[in-house]
Amino acid sequence: MRIALISDIHGNLVALEAALADIQRRGAERIICLGDVAAGGPQPREVIQRLHDLAIPVVMGNTDQWLLNPVPIDADSEEKEQEAARDQWAAAQLTAADTELVLGYQPTLSLDFGHGFTLLCYHGSPRSFNDRIEPGTPLDDLDRWFAEERALINAGGHTHEPMIRRYGSSTLVNPGSIGLPLIKPTGAAAINPAWAEYALLERDDDALSIALLRVPYPLADLAAAVRAAGLPGGESWLADWRPGDVF
């Protein structure tokens, strides 16, 4: 059995399609999305609809919840103002039908595949989509966040940083970001590589493997989508991106 975990698409259908093609090529039987579907990129409606068309279950992310009640965002810099404008633009694109689909996203998703293979999916943590699970997150925090439910594999997104971490007898997985991955060079501003990140779980008899994968795609395709959509601050947003095949 192969299960693909995707997260943090942020309205980037170009990246999503690249990942879906790779997932199909690798023979995954199921795909689960860990939230933050639409806000931030040039194709919010298209991503929501694509996930729906493929019947991919989605857990609620913090930006998904915000789209249901798009209150003004405080911005203390030009960069934050542009980010807020993109989010407000995404909210304005959604139809009533789109909103109904987002309303159907669940806080968590629990799956039992038998023989001890259980999977718990969330966005930030099982407690809140705003929690951040990172390699250095203290065990006391994890114990609080997983006090009510824990599985063999516990999968969430939110940080945009791929991770596999042992936690007692279970494993924490973050597949990274499909649509807005990050590289943080020491002493320099973060950049966005044009690749889609996801995780592939594979169960074979009694063996379970987890692979963190990245799929490069043409940055020119994303740029074309940004310009066609009229994404606010699109050129400034694109300036932070780099071709994904040069790293």
Secondary structure, DSSP 4 states (H G I P E B T S, - for coil): -EEEEE---TT-HHHHHHHHHHHHHTT-SEEEE-S--STTSS-HHHHHHHHHHTT--BBPPHHHHHHHS-------SHHHHHHHHHHHHHHHH--HHHHHHHHT-BS-EEEE-STT-EEEE-SS-SS-TT----TT--HHHHHHHTSS---SEEE--SS---EEEEETTEEEEE---SSS--B--TTS--BEEEEEEEEEEEEETTEEEEEEEEEE--HHHHHHHHHHHT-TTHHHHHTTEEETT--
